[in-house]
């Protein structure tokens, strides 16, 4: 059976390679087009949807590189979570607001374009100049999950744990932000003396742990 | 254990025997399973809409569809024809691009997920190494389509429905993935074939539902929520939101949503069957029966019988679960959005985490039973 498969796969190599090149070109064009759309389109909702397109194209590139697990993880996390979160944020605060045209806006745009081009040139020279060490061993393929897991718990243990700490910090921060109780408008006037960077909110009951809560006004 | 029918191998071999080059034979093979699976998924969804009507009618002591074909079986066909020839209206001030793309984004991932549904040892489109993970990651694309449809319809009900649908899918995806993870931990593989293999050998006693009862319940609830079935059909709650994100849709675009929801329901039922109810396995192992009757496992006709039995068993299990969802639909009332999110984040998530931890502990303590 294996011999048959090997015999089958030999003449198909040219076909497979052709399909791969065509797919690579299509995915690359998709990714570049969507990424340019994210930056250049005036509508922020379109930008967010196109960002999802960019992530999907990157997932396609991973599949072409035989990294199926990374591709699926990319779709799950970047498309399924990050893009949806961005869209949520946009749609919950969607103010249909036309911005007043700024005088001499082309100076800003030109400056931004210059900086981007400079960054692009810098990165391209870095990519071309760096002597990349190519992996010559066998390709993990479907076995990649096991390899990734082994790396996580051996030589990449520290970054792995640091990322989890970072996520925990983000989680606690989100809860602290979300649990804030805003004061009603009429009491806002009394609190003007506060520091500039704090939002008006009810003072937290730090005494709750000791059991002696002060009665609320 | 490599018995069974290898359709791909024999098909390509047959074409090569006819004198075609191997290259061409493979190219001819490639579209066949795709077309087959699209046709099968559509057919299964049509059958489930008919069942929905009939069982709903029985639950309410009505007759249900009766005159269109035997027992009203042609109703789904009439539905499809009606939706296909309806005028395709686009409401004023919609966003034409997003309005068109939304249903497609909801529809496509669901059909793609059928790639990994096994109906037998070799009766699967691709036995991917990432298997079940592909389904989870593809189903996470759906909320984007729902948000797109809700946003582009230029309707407040639609926007609210889309936001609700996305919030619901995101919150129930996590318990779903965690309960799948417990199964994956037991079978040491993400591949759906391996997951069924790990349950085989002891018939009904070996199925994962006995080892993962909590995971089964969590998965079932989360799958219902992902499919927006009735206890959790808030995104399209008629009394509050007209039809949620589908409000402005009609004709063929509505058909994409409608077909997508039923195909997704069948897919979830199939997944429950694969993950917890032994997939294509018969309650008594076929090998044991063959041994009793004194038939060798490599007999050609036995292999055909096994394959047919496998497909039948998978579909039977899936449709049994579908029957349960329809009964649930007429039994339980709809939950509120805060109850829905509370259930997801404050109950299912911790319970599924504990279930995962317990599975890991049992896997270390009893490796013979929990796939150590």
Interface residues (C-beta under 8 A of the other chain):
Chain A: X1 X4 X7 X8 X11 X12 X15 X45 X49 X52 X56 X68 X69 X72 X73 X75 X76 X79 X80 X81 X83 X84 X87 X88 X91 X92 X141 X142 X143 X144 X145
Chain B: X9 X12 X21 X22 X23 X26 X27 X98 X128 X129 X130 X133 X134 X136 X137 X138 X140 X141 X143 X144 X147 X148 X151 X159 X162 X163 X166 X167 X170 X173 X190
